[in-house]
């Protein structure tokens, strides 16, 4: 933990949010901004500096290129929120005007099977109002001559509301305004959860510092540690931390136009970072992609030379001469059931609300997910966008959501 544990100011709260990173703070802000909610909110997090959480290690991009309409609409709300953040935040002039750097995502297909997936997904995206195009290799080369597309069958790109956004600025203002509107943040750790005799409701949490805090509803927004929070309530959650690596590098010969966030068939991705620098991401494909320790952010320094850079230099020959300037490891909160969000009430413990398992999509989905969770806590239903398909109930009922656009 970053500092001393903090005892909450009260012994009971209407809502306790376990985890104050992007999902927890989004929920807290939307609750505090809802005129129909007048309850008390406590956010508990192990480290209020948030230096080691998944949010702090994000690549901070958003896309609409999903294969399910609901995921498309979730990202569309994120785009609207970011572009109109000051309006959403009540016209507060302290809030910066933000935008999206629309370099887009470029999905490459090196076989007809995946090209057909891109074409089918495009139909879903266009029907939802996205501007996705599926390009031939010649069209790709005409727009982006720096690519080597000798092995490519098709590419999918959308440069409207797809690209980089300042997720950490949004996160900061969610925390700041939520606190100003009465949400309490405490640096502490939940060590146990007590339920009623029937096991149908959470009654209280016990903190590492010893306090027992009663709560009306509990939100599990614990990121990769969400499974541990769930265990304390006797709930199984198919979420685990998977390590992902990021590299920032400078090219000797920078590209003459923005580089879309390019998803290579190998699984490696790379995007524009500005000023002749670029950001690449990936993981070790030569070993099983398994769970790691919650505090394991150890960097694999050999991965760049052995796997990442050779792919980048082949796909974009101008990246033959580059220099890595920084690199780090982070975690996906991977939903091993279907790689989609797990949210909403538990099927037995009715006031235990999940907000977990975003599998790398969390930052871009945080506006819609926080809004929806706040609506559920306030009204017992989703009102702006029906996210019921993502509710926890699909796990025991074995109803996976099939999303084909996973990075």
C-alpha positions as CSV (number, residue, x, y, z in Angstrom):
1,X,0.0,0.0,0.0
2,X,1.2,3.5,-0.7
3,X,0.6,4.9,2.8
4,X,-1.2,4.4,6.1
5,X,-4.5,2.7,6.1
6,X,-7.4,5.1,6.5
7,X,-10.5,4.4,8.6
8,X,-13.7,5.4,6.9
9,X,-15.6,8.3,8.5
10,X,-18.8,6.3,9.0
11,X,-19.7,2.8,10.0
12,X,-22.4,2.3,7.3
13,X,-22.7,3.3,3.6
14,X,-25.4,2.8,1.1
15,X,-22.9,1.7,-1.5
16,X,-19.4,0.4,-0.9
17,X,-17.2,0.1,-4.0
18,X,-14.2,-2.2,-3.7
19,X,-11.6,-0.8,-6.1
20,X,-11.2,2.9,-7.0
21,X,-9.5,2.7,-10.4
22,X,-11.2,3.5,-13.7
23,X,-14.4,1.3,-13.2
24,X,-14.8,2.1,-9.5
25,X,-14.4,5.8,-10.0
26,X,-16.6,5.9,-13.0
27,X,-19.4,4.3,-11.0
28,X,-18.8,6.6,-8.1
29,X,-18.9,9.7,-10.3
30,X,-22.1,8.6,-12.1
31,X,-23.7,7.9,-8.7
32,X,-22.7,11.3,-7.4
33,X,-24.0,13.0,-10.6
34,X,-27.4,11.3,-10.5
35,X,-30.1,13.5,-9.0
36,X,-32.1,10.5,-8.0
37,X,-29.4,9.0,-5.9
38,X,-29.0,10.6,-2.4
39,X,-27.1,7.8,-0.6
40,X,-23.6,7.6,0.9
41,X,-20.7,6.0,-1.1
42,X,-17.4,4.6,0.1
43,X,-14.6,3.7,-2.3
44,X,-12.0,1.4,-0.8
45,X,-8.7,0.8,-2.5
46,X,-5.4,-0.7,-1.5
47,X,-3.4,2.2,-3.0
48,X,-4.9,5.6,-3.8
49,X,-1.9,6.6,-5.9
50,X,-3.1,3.9,-8.4
51,X,0.5,3.6,-9.6
52,X,0.3,-0.2,-10.1
53,X,-3.2,-0.8,-11.3
54,X,-4.3,-1.8,-14.8
55,X,-5.6,1.8,-15.4
56,X,-2.2,3.3,-14.9
57,X,-0.7,0.9,-17.5
58,X,-3.3,1.3,-20.2
59,X,-2.6,2.2,-23.8
60,X,-5.7,4.5,-23.7
61,X,-7.4,3.9,-27.0
62,X,-11.0,3.3,-28.1
63,X,-12.6,1.6,-31.0
64,X,-16.0,0.8,-32.5
65,X,-14.7,-2.2,-34.4
66,X,-16.4,-4.9,-32.4
67,X,-18.5,-7.8,-33.8
68,X,-21.4,-7.2,-31.4
69,X,-23.7,-4.2,-31.6
70,X,-23.8,-3.7,-27.8
71,X,-20.0,-3.4,-27.6
72,X,-20.1,-0.9,-30.5
73,X,-22.7,1.2,-28.7
74,X,-20.7,1.1,-25.5
75,X,-17.7,2.6,-27.3
76,X,-19.9,5.2,-29.0
77,X,-21.0,6.5,-25.6
78,X,-17.3,6.6,-24.5
79,X,-16.5,8.8,-27.6
80,X,-19.4,11.1,-26.9
81,X,-18.4,11.4,-23.2
82,X,-14.8,12.2,-24.0
83,X,-15.7,14.8,-26.6
84,X,-18.2,16.5,-24.4
85,X,-16.7,15.9,-21.0
86,X,-17.0,19.5,-19.8
87,X,-20.8,19.4,-20.6
88,X,-21.2,16.1,-18.8
89,X,-19.4,17.5,-15.8
90,X,-21.8,20.4,-15.4
91,X,-19.9,23.0,-17.4
92,X,-17.1,23.0,-14.8
93,X,-14.5,25.3,-16.5
94,X,-11.7,23.5,-14.6
95,X,-12.4,20.4,-16.7
96,X,-10.2,20.3,-19.8
97,X,-11.7,20.1,-23.3
98,X,-10.7,16.7,-24.6
99,X,-10.9,14.9,-27.9
100,X,-9.9,11.8,-29.7
101,X,-6.9,11.5,-31.9
102,X,-8.6,9.6,-34.7
103,X,-5.9,7.6,-36.3
104,X,-8.3,4.6,-36.2
105,X,-7.7,0.9,-35.8
106,X,-6.4,-1.2,-38.7
107,X,-7.2,-4.9,-38.5
108,X,-5.2,-7.0,-40.9
109,X,-6.5,-10.4,-42.2
110,X,-4.0,-12.8,-43.8
111,X,-6.6,-15.4,-44.7
112,X,-10.1,-15.4,-46.2
113,X,-11.7,-16.8,-43.1
114,X,-10.7,-13.8,-41.0
115,X,-11.4,-11.4,-43.9
116,X,-15.0,-12.7,-43.9
117,X,-15.2,-12.1,-40.1
118,X,-14.1,-8.4,-40.8
119,X,-16.8,-8.1,-43.5
120,X,-19.5,-9.5,-41.2
121,X,-18.4,-7.3,-38.3
122,X,-18.5,-4.3,-40.6
123,X,-22.2,-4.9,-41.3
124,X,-22.9,-4.8,-37.6
125,X,-20.8,-1.6,-37.1
126,X,-22.3,0.2,-40.0
127,X,-25.8,-0.6,-38.8
128,X,-24.9,0.9,-35.4
129,X,-23.6,4.1,-37.1
130,X,-19.9,3.4,-37.3
131,X,-17.8,4.4,-40.3
132,X,-15.8,1.2,-40.8
133,X,-14.3,0.4,-44.2
134,X,-13.0,-2.9,-45.4
135,X,-10.1,-2.3,-47.8
136,X,-8.2,-4.4,-50.3
137,X,-4.4,-4.7,-50.1
138,X,-4.2,-2.2,-53.0
139,X,-6.4,0.3,-51.2
140,X,-4.4,-0.1,-47.9
141,X,-1.2,0.5,-49.8
142,X,-2.6,3.6,-51.5
143,X,-3.6,5.2,-48.1
144,X,-0.7,3.9,-46.1
145,X,2.2,3.2,-48.4
146,X,4.5,2.3,-45.5
147,X,2.8,-1.1,-44.9
148,X,4.1,-4.3,-46.3
149,X,0.8,-6.0,-47.4
150,X,2.2,-8.9,-49.4
151,X,0.6,-11.5,-47.1
152,X,-2.6,-9.5,-46.4
153,X,-6.0,-10.3,-47.9
154,X,-8.0,-7.4,-46.4
155,X,-7.9,-4.7,-43.8
156,X,-10.6,-3.1,-41.7
157,X,-10.4,0.5,-40.5
158,X,-12.5,3.3,-39.0
159,X,-11.1,6.7,-38.4
160,X,-14.2,8.3,-36.8
161,X,-14.1,8.2,-33.0
162,X,-11.3,5.6,-33.0
163,X,-7.9,6.2,-31.7
164,X,-6.1,7.8,-28.7
165,X,-7.9,9.6,-25.8
166,X,-6.6,10.9,-22.5
167,X,-8.1,8.3,-20.3
168,X,-6.1,9.3,-17.2
169,X,-7.5,12.9,-17.4
170,X,-11.0,11.5,-17.4
171,X,-10.1,9.2,-14.5
172,X,-8.6,12.1,-12.6
173,X,-11.8,14.2,-13.0
174,X,-14.1,11.4,-12.1
175,X,-12.2,11.0,-8.8
176,X,-12.0,14.7,-8.2
177,X,-15.6,15.6,-8.8
178,X,-16.9,12.5,-7.0
179,X,-15.0,13.5,-3.9
180,X,-16.3,17.1,-4.2
181,X,-19.9,15.7,-4.4
182,X,-19.5,13.6,-1.2
183,X,-18.0,10.3,-2.3
184,X,-15.4,9.1,0.3
185,X,-12.2,7.4,-0.8
186,X,-10.3,5.4,1.8
187,X,-6.9,3.7,1.4
188,X,-7.5,0.4,3.0
189,X,-8.2,-3.2,2.1
190,X,-11.2,-5.4,2.4
191,X,-10.2,-8.6,4.2
192,X,-13.6,-10.3,4.7
193,X,-17.2,-10.0,3.7
194,X,-20.1,-11.0,5.9
195,X,-23.5,-12.1,4.5
196,X,-26.9,-12.5,6.2
197,X,-28.0,-15.9,7.5
198,X,-29.6,-16.9,4.3
199,X,-26.5,-16.0,2.3
200,X,-28.5,-13.8,0.0
201,X,-27.1,-10.4,0.9
202,X,-23.9,-8.8,1.9
203,X,-24.3,-7.1,5.3
204,X,-20.8,-5.8,6.0
205,X,-17.1,-5.7,5.1
206,X,-14.2,-5.9,7.4
207,X,-11.1,-3.7,6.6
208,X,-7.5,-4.5,7.2
209,X,-7.4,-1.8,9.8
210,X,-10.1,-3.6,11.8
211,X,-13.3,-1.6,11.1
212,X,-16.5,-3.4,10.3
213,X,-18.5,-1.4,7.7
214,X,-22.1,-2.1,7.0
215,X,-23.3,-1.6,3.4
216,X,-26.5,-1.6,1.5
217,X,-24.9,-2.6,-1.8
218,X,-21.4,-3.7,-2.7
219,X,-19.7,-3.2,-6.1
220,X,-16.7,-5.4,-7.0
221,X,-14.5,-3.2,-9.1
222,X,-11.3,-4.8,-8.1
223,X,-9.7,-5.3,-11.5
224,X,-7.5,-8.4,-11.8
225,X,-8.1,-8.9,-8.0
226,X,-11.8,-9.1,-8.5
227,X,-11.7,-12.9,-8.0
228,X,-10.3,-12.4,-4.5
229,X,-13.1,-9.9,-3.6
230,X,-15.7,-12.4,-5.0
231,X,-14.2,-15.3,-3.0
232,X,-14.8,-13.4,0.3
233,X,-18.5,-13.4,-0.6
234,X,-18.4,-17.1,-1.6
235,X,-18.7,-16.3,-5.3
236,X,-16.7,-17.8,-8.1
237,X,-15.5,-15.3,-10.7
238,X,-13.7,-16.4,-13.9
239,X,-11.2,-13.6,-13.9
240,X,-7.4,-13.7,-13.7
241,X,-4.5,-11.3,-14.3
242,X,-2.7,-11.9,-17.6
243,X,0.5,-10.0,-18.3
244,X,0.7,-7.7,-21.3
245,X,3.8,-5.7,-22.3
246,X,4.1,-2.2,-23.9
247,X,7.1,-0.6,-25.6
248,X,7.6,3.1,-26.6
249,X,10.1,3.5,-29.4
250,X,11.5,6.2,-31.7
251,X,12.0,5.6,-35.4
252,X,15.0,6.8,-37.3
253,X,12.7,7.4,-40.2
254,X,9.3,8.5,-38.8
255,X,6.2,7.7,-41.0
256,X,4.9,10.6,-43.1
257,X,1.3,10.2,-41.7
258,X,-0.5,8.9,-38.6
259,X,-0.1,5.2,-38.0
260,X,-3.4,3.5,-37.2
261,X,-3.5,1.2,-34.2
262,X,-2.4,-1.8,-36.3
263,X,-3.4,-5.3,-35.3
264,X,-1.0,-7.6,-37.0
265,X,-2.1,-11.2,-37.7
266,X,0.6,-12.2,-35.2
267,X,-1.4,-10.6,-32.4
268,X,1.1,-7.8,-32.0
269,X,-0.2,-4.2,-32.2
270,X,1.4,-0.9,-32.8
271,X,0.1,2.7,-33.0
272,X,1.0,6.4,-33.4
273,X,2.3,8.0,-30.3
274,X,3.4,11.4,-31.7
275,X,6.6,13.2,-32.3
276,X,8.2,10.4,-34.3
277,X,7.5,7.9,-31.5
278,X,5.3,4.8,-31.5
279,X,3.7,2.4,-29.0
280,X,3.7,-1.3,-29.5
281,X,2.0,-4.0,-27.4
282,X,1.9,-7.7,-27.1
283,X,2.9,-10.7,-25.0
284,X,5.0,-13.9,-25.3
285,X,3.3,-16.1,-27.8
286,X,5.9,-18.9,-27.3
287,X,4.6,-19.8,-23.8
288,X,1.0,-20.4,-22.5
289,X,-0.9,-17.2,-21.7
290,X,-1.6,-18.0,-18.1
291,X,-2.4,-16.1,-14.9
292,X,0.4,-14.3,-13.1
293,X,0.8,-12.9,-9.6
294,X,-1.2,-9.8,-8.8
295,X,2.0,-7.8,-8.2
296,X,4.0,-9.4,-11.0
297,X,4.8,-6.6,-13.5
298,X,8.3,-7.9,-14.3
299,X,9.4,-6.9,-17.8
300,X,10.6,-9.6,-20.2
301,X,13.4,-7.6,-21.9
302,X,14.2,-10.3,-24.4
303,X,10.7,-10.2,-25.9
304,X,11.3,-7.1,-27.9
305,X,14.3,-8.5,-29.9
306,X,12.9,-12.0,-30.2
307,X,9.3,-11.4,-31.2
308,X,8.0,-7.9,-31.3
309,X,10.6,-5.9,-33.3
310,X,11.0,-8.6,-36.0
311,X,7.2,-8.5,-36.7
312,X,7.1,-4.7,-36.7
313,X,10.1,-4.4,-39.0
314,X,8.5,-6.8,-41.5
315,X,5.1,-5.2,-41.5
316,X,6.5,-1.6,-41.6
317,X,10.0,-1.7,-43.1
318,X,10.7,1.9,-41.9
319,X,10.8,0.4,-38.4
320,X,14.0,-1.5,-39.3
321,X,15.9,1.2,-37.4
322,X,14.2,2.1,-34.1
323,X,15.2,2.7,-30.5
324,X,13.1,1.7,-27.5
325,X,12.8,4.6,-25.1
326,X,10.5,3.0,-22.4
327,X,8.8,-0.3,-21.7
328,X,6.6,-1.8,-19.0
329,X,4.4,-4.7,-18.1
330,X,0.7,-4.4,-17.1
331,X,-2.2,-6.7,-16.5
332,X,-5.4,-7.5,-18.3
333,X,-8.3,-8.5,-16.0
334,X,-9.0,-11.5,-18.3
335,X,-12.5,-13.0,-18.2
336,X,-11.6,-16.6,-19.1
337,X,-15.3,-17.4,-19.7
338,X,-15.8,-15.2,-22.8
339,X,-13.5,-12.2,-22.7
340,X,-16.4,-9.8,-22.1
341,X,-17.4,-7.7,-19.1
342,X,-19.1,-9.3,-16.1
343,X,-21.4,-6.9,-14.4
344,X,-24.7,-6.6,-12.5
345,X,-26.1,-8.5,-9.5
346,X,-25.1,-12.0,-8.5
347,X,-27.7,-14.7,-8.9
348,X,-27.8,-15.5,-5.2
349,X,-26.1,-12.7,-3.3
350,X,-28.4,-10.1,-4.7
351,X,-26.6,-6.9,-3.5
352,X,-23.2,-8.0,-4.7
353,X,-22.7,-6.2,-8.0
354,X,-19.9,-7.3,-10.4
355,X,-17.9,-4.9,-12.5
356,X,-15.1,-7.2,-13.7
357,X,-13.3,-9.1,-16.4
358,X,-12.9,-6.4,-19.1
359,X,-10.1,-8.3,-20.8
360,X,-8.3,-5.2,-22.1
361,X,-11.4,-3.2,-23.1
362,X,-11.9,-1.6,-19.7
363,X,-10.8,2.0,-20.3
364,X,-12.8,2.5,-23.4
365,X,-15.9,0.9,-21.8
366,X,-15.6,2.6,-18.4
367,X,-18.0,5.5,-19.2
368,X,-20.9,3.2,-20.3
369,X,-20.2,0.6,-17.6
370,X,-20.0,3.2,-14.8
371,X,-23.2,4.8,-15.9
372,X,-25.0,1.5,-16.2
373,X,-23.8,0.3,-12.8
374,X,-24.9,3.6,-11.2
375,X,-28.3,3.2,-12.8
376,X,-28.6,-0.4,-11.5
377,X,-27.7,0.8,-8.0
378,X,-30.2,3.6,-8.1
379,X,-33.1,2.1,-10.0
380,X,-32.6,-1.6,-10.0
381,X,-32.4,-1.5,-13.8
382,X,-30.4,-0.1,-16.7
383,X,-32.0,2.9,-18.3
384,X,-29.6,4.5,-20.8
385,X,-28.3,1.4,-22.5
386,X,-29.5,-2.1,-21.6
387,X,-26.4,-4.0,-20.6
388,X,-28.3,-7.0,-19.2
389,X,-26.5,-9.4,-21.5
390,X,-23.3,-8.7,-19.6
391,X,-24.9,-9.6,-16.2
392,X,-23.3,-12.3,-14.0
393,X,-26.2,-14.6,-14.6
394,X,-24.8,-15.7,-18.0
395,X,-21.8,-17.4,-16.2
396,X,-23.7,-20.1,-14.3
397,X,-26.1,-20.4,-17.2
398,X,-23.2,-21.0,-19.6
399,X,-24.3,-18.3,-22.1
400,X,-21.1,-16.8,-23.4
401,X,-21.1,-13.6,-25.4
402,X,-19.2,-14.3,-28.6
403,X,-17.0,-11.3,-29.5
404,X,-14.8,-11.9,-32.4
405,X,-12.8,-8.7,-32.2
406,X,-10.5,-9.5,-29.3
407,X,-7.0,-8.1,-29.2
